[in-house]
């Protein structure tokens, strides 16, 4: 999908050239495009027998779907499990932990504001 977004609208060769090194074989890229099309992420228009492909979903929508699938399938739909996995699995700097703490606190305040208005 990264290459499709990078190209915007383009033929399979354009998308294949936009894939970062090491590039897979052209046929592999074509197969991936067809899979993305079957899943509803990519569309195409035909021009003289050649398909011009284009994204049907934004990067944000696609990322949300992929993260949702990852959470459901590997972390039992638990944000706690997801975050714990990444915190336990690598080097997290104090600055990153502080940033995460701020994000969590901002989310907590936003949710509390919403609850107060509904009471």
N, CA, C and O atoms as a DFTB+ gen file, in Angstrom:
476 C
 N C O
     1  1       0.826      -1.192       0.000
     2  2       0.000       0.000       0.000
     3  2       0.865       1.248       0.000
     4  3       0.488       2.271      -0.571
     5  1       2.014       1.166       0.634
     6  2       2.897       2.342       0.666
     7  2       3.228       2.802      -0.747
     8  3       3.182       3.995      -1.048
     9  1       3.560       1.854      -1.605
    10  2       3.919       2.197      -2.983
    11  2       2.713       2.728      -3.746
    12  3       2.857       3.632      -4.570
    13  1       1.533       2.186      -3.488
    14  2       0.321       2.670      -4.159
    15  2       0.046       4.113      -3.746
    16  3      -0.250       4.951      -4.598
    17  1       0.140       4.413      -2.455
    18  2      -0.064       5.798      -1.995
    19  2       0.998       6.724      -2.577
    20  3       0.703       7.859      -2.951
    21  1       2.220       6.241      -2.651
    22  2       3.317       7.057      -3.184
    23  2       3.058       7.435      -4.642
    24  3       3.294       8.574      -5.044
    25  1       2.573       6.476      -5.429
    26  2       2.306       6.711      -6.850
    27  2       1.004       7.482      -7.031
    28  3       0.900       8.329      -7.918
    29  1       0.015       7.190      -6.196
    30  2      -1.296       7.819      -6.353
    31  2      -2.119       7.060      -7.373
    32  3      -2.926       6.204      -7.010
    33  1      -1.926       7.362      -8.627
    34  2      -2.524       6.593      -9.721
    35  2      -1.387       6.131     -10.605
    36  3      -0.537       6.924     -11.011
    37  1      -1.376       4.829     -10.904
    38  2      -0.300       4.343     -11.753
    39  2      -0.505       2.913     -12.172
    40  3      -1.344       2.196     -11.627
    41  1       0.262       2.519     -13.133
    42  2       0.225       1.164     -13.648
    43  2       1.112       0.273     -12.776
    44  3       1.893       0.773     -11.966
    45  1       0.992      -1.037     -12.942
    46  2       1.733      -1.975     -12.100
    47  2       3.232      -1.689     -12.111
    48  3       3.884      -1.769     -11.070
    49  1       3.778      -1.361     -13.264
    50  2       5.209      -1.051     -13.359
    51  2       5.585       0.171     -12.536
    52  3       6.648       0.201     -11.916
    53  1       4.709       1.190     -12.527
    54  2       4.965       2.390     -11.721
    55  2       4.994       2.040     -10.233
    56  3       5.849       2.501      -9.477
    57  1       4.031       1.210      -9.847
    58  2       3.960       0.810      -8.436
    59  2       5.160      -0.056      -8.082
    60  3       5.751       0.119      -7.017
    61  1       5.529      -0.989      -8.959
    62  2       6.699      -1.842      -8.716
    63  2       7.962      -1.000      -8.542
    64  3       8.794      -1.303      -7.687
    65  1       8.108       0.048      -9.340
    66  2       9.283       0.922      -9.237
    67  2       9.279       1.764      -7.966
    68  3      10.328       2.231      -7.523
    69  1       8.096       1.958      -7.379
    70  2       7.994       2.754      -6.156
    71  2       8.265       1.936      -4.891
    72  3       8.413       2.495      -3.804
    73  1       8.329       0.613      -5.039
    74  2       8.619      -0.255      -3.899
    75  2      10.078      -0.079      -3.509
    76  3      10.960      -0.026      -4.366
    77  1      10.322       0.011      -2.209
    78  2      11.692       0.203      -1.724
    79  2      12.542      -1.042      -1.977
    80  3      12.037      -2.161      -2.067
    81  1      13.843      -0.808      -2.087
    82  2      14.805      -1.892      -2.261
    83  2      14.863      -2.723      -0.986
    84  3      14.692      -2.172       0.101
    85  1      15.094      -4.001      -1.078
    86  2      15.187      -4.789      -2.299
    87  2      13.785      -5.025      -2.875
    88  3      12.874      -5.474      -2.178
    89  1      13.644      -4.716      -4.133
    90  2      12.351      -4.832      -4.798
    91  2      12.017      -6.293      -5.084
    92  3      12.869      -7.060      -5.533
    93  1      10.764      -6.666      -4.818
    94  2      10.351      -8.017      -5.203
    95  2      10.175      -8.093      -6.717
    96  3      10.200      -7.069      -7.400
    97  1      10.001      -9.282      -7.230
    98  2       9.775      -9.477      -8.659
    99  2       8.479      -8.776      -9.072
   100  3       7.557      -8.627      -8.270
   101  1       8.426      -8.356     -10.319
   102  2       7.256      -7.662     -10.864
   103  2       5.985      -8.472     -10.633
   104  3       4.964      -7.915     -10.231
   105  1       6.033      -9.763     -10.879
   106  2       4.866     -10.639     -10.705
   107  2       4.388     -10.644      -9.250
   108  3       3.187     -10.688      -8.985
   109  1       5.326     -10.599      -8.326
   110  2       4.979     -10.556      -6.905
   111  2       4.225      -9.273      -6.584
   112  3       3.227      -9.295      -5.865
   113  1       4.706      -8.159      -7.119
   114  2       4.025      -6.877      -6.912
   115  2       2.626      -6.930      -7.511
   116  3       1.670      -6.467      -6.889
   117  1       2.498      -7.477      -8.689
   118  2       1.193      -7.593      -9.349
   119  2       0.243      -8.447      -8.512
   120  3      -0.933      -8.112      -8.374
   121  1       0.741      -9.537      -7.961
   122  2      -0.070     -10.397      -7.092
   123  2      -0.534      -9.624      -5.863
   124  3      -1.697      -9.719      -5.470
   125  1       0.367      -8.862      -5.258
   126  2       0.010      -8.066      -4.083
   127  2      -1.046      -7.015      -4.418
   128  3      -1.971      -6.788      -3.637
   129  1      -0.910      -6.387      -5.555
   130  2      -1.895      -5.391      -5.986
   131  2      -3.267      -6.049      -6.136
   132  3      -4.277      -5.495      -5.702
   133  1      -3.297      -7.214      -6.741
   134  2      -4.575      -7.926      -6.928
   135  2      -5.195      -8.314      -5.591
   136  3      -6.413      -8.232      -5.430
   137  1      -4.376      -8.734      -4.634
   138  2      -4.877      -9.069      -3.296
   139  2      -5.451      -7.823      -2.633
   140  3      -6.534      -7.870      -2.049
   141  1      -4.725      -6.707      -2.722
   142  2      -5.222      -5.455      -2.152
   143  2      -6.522      -5.020      -2.820
   144  3      -7.406      -4.461      -2.171
   145  1      -6.629      -5.280      -4.113
   146  2      -7.850      -4.941      -4.842
   147  2      -9.014      -5.818      -4.365
   148  3     -10.121      -5.319      -4.165
   149  1      -8.772      -7.110      -4.186
   150  2      -9.809      -8.027      -3.704
   151  2     -10.294      -7.646      -2.314
   152  3     -11.460      -7.854      -1.981
   153  1      -9.405      -7.090      -1.505
   154  2      -9.764      -6.679      -0.147
   155  2     -10.426      -5.309      -0.106
   156  3     -10.867      -4.859       0.952
   157  1     -10.495      -4.644      -1.260
   158  2     -11.164      -3.351      -1.326
   159  2     -10.288      -2.159      -0.989
   160  3     -10.801      -1.071      -0.726
   161  1      -8.973      -2.346      -0.991
   162  2      -8.059      -1.256      -0.676
   163  2      -7.583      -0.512      -1.925
   164  3      -7.179       0.648      -1.845
   165  1      -7.631      -1.179      -3.065
   166  2      -7.131      -0.631      -4.327
   167  2      -8.197      -0.839      -5.399
   168  3      -8.879      -1.863      -5.420
   169  1      -8.331       0.141      -6.283
   170  2      -9.224       0.025      -7.427
   171  2      -8.426       0.170      -8.709
   172  3      -7.231       0.465      -8.671
   173  1      -9.085      -0.038      -9.853
   174  2      -8.377       0.160     -11.120
   175  2      -9.339       0.603     -12.221
   176  3     -10.545       0.361     -12.172
   177  1      -8.750       1.258     -13.204
   178  2      -9.431       1.604     -14.450
   179  2      -8.591       1.030     -15.579
   180  3      -7.362       1.014     -15.515
   181  1      -9.274       0.561     -16.611
   182  2      -8.551      -0.037     -17.731
   183  2      -8.336       0.988     -18.837
   184  3      -9.258       1.699     -19.236
   185  1      -7.103       1.049     -19.320
   186  2      -6.717       1.911     -20.433
   187  2      -6.010       1.060     -21.477
   188  3      -4.884       0.615     -21.256
   189  1      -6.655       0.834     -22.604
   190  2      -6.054       0.056     -23.701
   191  2      -5.492      -1.281     -23.225
   192  3      -4.400      -1.682     -23.629
   193  1      -6.241      -1.963     -22.370
   194  2      -5.814      -3.267     -21.896
   195  2      -4.874      -3.243     -20.712
   196  3      -4.497      -4.302     -20.210
   197  1      -4.484      -2.071     -20.253
   198  2      -3.614      -1.949     -19.085
   199  2      -4.409      -1.353     -17.930
   200  3      -5.191      -0.421     -18.115
   201  1      -4.202      -1.899     -16.748
   202  2      -4.903      -1.396     -15.575
   203  2      -4.110      -0.294     -14.889
   204  3      -2.920      -0.434     -14.608
   205  1      -4.808       0.805     -14.630
   206  2      -4.229       1.878     -13.827
   207  2      -4.820       1.740     -12.431
   208  3      -6.038       1.796     -12.258
   209  1      -3.962       1.559     -11.444
   210  2      -4.398       1.316     -10.069
   211  2      -4.357       2.597      -9.254
   212  3      -3.580       3.510      -9.533
   213  1      -5.218       2.643      -8.235
   214  2      -5.284       3.811      -7.350
   215  2      -5.806       3.367      -5.985
   216  3      -6.550       2.391      -5.897
   217  1      -5.425       4.070      -4.927
   218  2      -5.880       3.689      -3.589
   219  2      -7.359       4.035      -3.390
   220  3      -7.834       5.069      -3.861
   221  1      -8.066       3.168      -2.696
   222  2      -9.467       3.412      -2.343
   223  2      -9.621       3.828      -0.884
   224  3     -10.687       4.287      -0.473
   225  1      -8.561       3.667      -0.108
   226  2      -8.601       4.026       1.312
   227  2      -7.427       4.943       1.637
   228  3      -6.373       4.879       1.005
   229  1      -7.632       5.778       2.616
   230  2      -6.558       6.657       3.067
   231  2      -5.574       5.860       3.922
   232  3      -5.876       4.764       4.393
   233  1      -4.418       6.428       4.103
   234  2      -3.400       5.800       4.936
   235  2      -3.918       5.623       6.369
   236  3      -3.690       4.588       6.995
   237  1      -4.616       6.643       6.879
   238  2      -5.146       6.585       8.245
   239  2      -6.181       5.463       8.391
   240  3      -6.151       4.719       9.372
   241  1      -7.095       5.337       7.423
   242  2      -8.102       4.271       7.480
   243  2      -7.457       2.895       7.405
   244  3      -7.808       1.989       8.160
   245  1      -6.516       2.752       6.490
   246  2      -5.826       1.480       6.320
   247  2      -5.063       1.116       7.594
   248  3      -5.125      -0.022       8.060
   249  1      -4.352       2.081       8.144
   250  2      -3.578       1.838       9.366
   251  2      -4.499       1.427      10.506
   252  3      -4.184       0.516      11.272
   253  1      -5.639       2.104      10.615
   254  2      -6.604       1.764      11.659
   255  2      -7.121       0.345      11.517
   256  3      -7.239      -0.378      12.506
   257  1      -7.427      -0.055      10.296
   258  2      -7.909      -1.424      10.053
   259  2      -6.838      -2.452      10.386
   260  3      -7.120      -3.477      11.007
   261  1      -5.603      -2.169       9.966
   262  2      -4.519      -3.125      10.205
   263  2      -4.215      -3.241      11.699
   264  3      -3.997      -4.340      12.208
   265  1      -4.203      -2.107      12.395
   266  2      -3.942      -2.143      13.832
   267  2      -5.074      -2.857      14.556
   268  3      -4.833      -3.625      15.488
   269  1      -6.310      -2.605      14.129
   270  2      -7.450      -3.284      14.736
   271  2      -7.352      -4.790      14.560
   272  3      -7.618      -5.547      15.493
   273  1      -6.973      -5.220      13.377
   274  2      -6.805      -6.643      13.100
   275  2      -5.672      -7.225      13.943
   276  3      -5.805      -8.315      14.500
   277  1      -4.566      -6.502      14.034
   278  2      -3.428      -6.939      14.848
   279  2      -3.837      -7.086      16.314
   280  3      -3.517      -8.082      16.964
   281  1      -4.546      -6.082      16.821
   282  2      -4.984      -6.134      18.229
   283  2      -5.915      -7.315      18.473
   284  3      -5.772      -8.031      19.464
   285  1      -6.861      -7.515      17.574
   286  2      -7.847      -8.590      17.741
   287  2      -7.176      -9.959      17.665
   288  3      -7.429     -10.828      18.500
   289  1      -6.321     -10.146      16.663
   290  2      -5.753     -11.464      16.407
   291  2      -4.576     -11.844      17.300
   292  3      -4.358     -13.026      17.565
   293  1      -3.816     -10.852      17.768
   294  2      -2.608     -11.176      18.531
   295  2      -2.620     -10.695      19.976
   296  3      -1.852     -11.190      20.801
   297  1      -3.482      -9.739      20.286
   298  2      -3.475      -9.178      21.641
   299  2      -4.847      -9.234      22.309
   300  3      -5.110      -8.492      23.255
   301  1      -5.715     -10.110      21.819
   302  2      -7.057     -10.298      22.391
   303  2      -7.810      -8.985      22.566
   304  3      -8.525      -8.796      23.550
   305  1      -7.645      -8.080      21.605
   306  2      -8.318      -6.774      21.603
   307  2      -7.988      -5.951      22.847
   308  3      -8.816      -5.167      23.314
   309  1      -6.797      -6.125      23.376
   310  2      -6.377      -5.436      24.600
   311  2      -5.267      -4.429      24.316
   312  3      -4.171      -4.800      23.897
   313  1      -5.565      -3.145      24.549
   314  2      -4.539      -2.119      24.407
   315  2      -3.408      -2.352      25.404
   316  3      -2.240      -2.118      25.094
   317  1      -3.758      -2.808      26.590
   318  2      -2.743      -3.061      27.614
   319  2      -1.752      -4.111      27.133
   320  3      -0.542      -3.940      27.281
   321  1      -2.258      -5.192      26.561
   322  2      -1.366      -6.245      26.052
   323  2      -0.491      -5.731      24.918
   324  3       0.697      -6.046      24.847
   325  1      -1.083      -4.940      24.034
   326  2      -0.338      -4.387      22.898
   327  2       0.808      -3.490      23.380
   328  3       1.955      -3.663      22.967
   329  1       0.495      -2.550      24.242
   330  2       1.510      -1.612      24.728
   331  2       2.565      -2.346      25.553
   332  3       3.758      -2.074      25.416
   333  1       2.132      -3.271      26.405
   334  2       3.084      -4.036      27.221
   335  2       4.063      -4.809      26.354
   336  3       5.256      -4.869      26.651
   337  1       3.549      -5.401      25.274
   338  2       4.414      -6.148      24.365
   339  2       5.527      -5.267      23.825
   340  3       6.693      -5.661      23.823
   341  1       5.168      -4.067      23.365
   342  2       6.181      -3.186      22.789
   343  2       7.108      -2.593      23.848
   344  3       8.292      -2.385      23.584
   345  1       6.588      -2.323      25.031
   346  2       7.442      -1.783      26.092
   347  2       8.419      -2.836      26.602
   348  3       9.572      -2.523      26.899
   349  1       7.966      -4.075      26.704
   350  2       8.829      -5.150      27.201
   351  2       9.822      -5.624      26.151
   352  3      10.865      -6.183      26.490
   353  1       9.505      -5.404      24.872
   354  2      10.301      -5.974      23.803
   355  2      11.441      -5.128      23.295
   356  3      12.185      -5.577      22.423
   357  1      11.609      -3.932      23.798
   358  2      12.671      -3.105      23.241
   359  2      13.118      -2.010      24.187
   360  3      12.611      -1.867      25.299
   361  1      14.065      -1.260      23.719
   362  2      14.596      -0.144      24.485
   363  2      13.688       1.062      24.318
   364  3      13.576       1.615      23.224
   365  1      13.050       1.463      25.388
   366  2      12.182       2.637      25.373
   367  2      12.880       3.706      26.200
   368  3      13.240       3.479      27.355
   369  1      13.065       4.867      25.596
   370  2      13.758       5.940      26.306
   371  2      12.833       6.603      27.322
   372  3      11.611       6.484      27.238
   373  1      13.426       7.290      28.267
   374  2      12.641       8.041      29.251
   375  2      11.776       9.103      28.564
   376  3      10.652       9.367      28.991
   377  1      12.309       9.708      27.501
   378  2      11.546      10.716      26.761
   379  2      10.302      10.098      26.132
   380  3       9.228      10.701      26.141
   381  1      10.453       8.892      25.585
   382  2       9.299       8.210      24.997
   383  2       8.272       7.830      26.057
   384  3       7.067       7.939      25.830
   385  1       8.752       7.382      27.215
   386  2       7.829       7.054      28.310
   387  2       7.079       8.296      28.786
   388  3       5.881       8.235      29.063
   389  1       7.779       9.410      28.879
   390  2       7.126      10.670      29.270
   391  2       6.077      11.078      28.247
   392  3       4.981      11.502      28.614
   393  1       6.407      10.951      26.972
   394  2       5.449      11.297      25.919
   395  2       4.224      10.397      25.996
   396  3       3.097      10.872      25.856
   397  1       4.430       9.115      26.216
   398  2       3.299       8.191      26.358
   399  2       2.444       8.551      27.571
   400  3       1.215       8.502      27.511
   401  1       3.096       8.910      28.661
   402  2       2.356       9.323      29.862
   403  2       1.491      10.551      29.596
   404  3       0.350      10.626      30.051
   405  1       2.040      11.507      28.860
   406  2       1.262      12.706      28.516
   407  2       0.059      12.358      27.634
   408  3      -1.042      12.869      27.840
   409  1       0.282      11.494      26.661
   410  2      -0.805      11.079      25.768
   411  2      -1.911      10.386      26.568
   412  3      -3.094      10.657      26.366
   413  1      -1.518       9.497      27.472
   414  2      -2.504       8.787      28.296
   415  2      -3.270       9.761      29.177
   416  3      -4.490       9.657      29.302
   417  1      -2.571      10.697      29.783
   418  2      -3.234      11.676      30.650
   419  2      -4.188      12.561      29.856
   420  3      -5.295      12.843      30.314
   421  1      -3.774      12.999      28.676
   422  2      -4.660      13.809      27.824
   423  2      -5.909      13.023      27.436
   424  3      -7.010      13.572      27.429
   425  1      -5.743      11.748      27.115
   426  2      -6.881      10.893      26.758
   427  2      -7.810      10.736      27.957
   428  3      -9.031      10.795      27.818
   429  1      -7.226      10.535      29.128
   430  2      -8.016      10.375      30.351
   431  2      -8.839      11.637      30.609
   432  3     -10.020      11.549      30.946
   433  1      -8.225      12.805      30.453
   434  2      -8.943      14.068      30.669
   435  2     -10.047      14.266      29.642
   436  3     -11.140      14.719      29.982
   437  1      -9.768      13.931      28.392
   438  2     -10.762      14.067      27.326
   439  2     -11.958      13.158      27.593
   440  3     -13.103      13.572      27.413
   441  1     -11.704      11.933      28.017
   442  2     -12.791      11.007      28.308
   443  2     -13.599      11.476      29.512
   444  3     -14.823      11.351      29.524
   445  1     -12.924      12.013      30.519
   446  2     -13.634      12.518      31.690
   447  2     -14.509      13.710      31.337
   448  3     -15.619      13.841      31.854
   449  1     -14.015      14.588      30.454
   450  2     -14.814      15.736      30.023
   451  2     -16.076      15.277      29.318
   452  3     -17.145      15.849      29.530
   453  1     -15.972      14.263      28.491
   454  2     -17.117      13.745      27.765
   455  2     -18.147      13.117      28.702
   456  3     -19.350      13.249      28.473
   457  1     -17.689      12.435      29.758
   458  2     -18.603      11.794      30.713
   459  2     -19.356      12.820      31.551
   460  3     -20.529      12.628      31.872
   461  1     -18.673      13.916      31.905
   462  2     -19.318      14.941      32.718
   463  2     -20.484      15.577      31.990
   464  3     -21.497      15.914      32.603
   465  1     -20.342      15.745      30.668
   466  2     -21.399      16.382      29.874
   467  2     -22.622      15.497      29.719
   468  3     -23.705      16.001      29.422
   469  1     -22.479      14.176      29.916
   470  2     -23.595      13.247      29.710
   471  2     -24.372      12.981      30.985
   472  3     -25.435      12.364      30.927
   473  1     -23.882      13.424      32.135
   474  2     -24.557      13.128      33.409
   475  2     -25.732      14.033      33.655
   476  3     -26.402      13.911      34.681
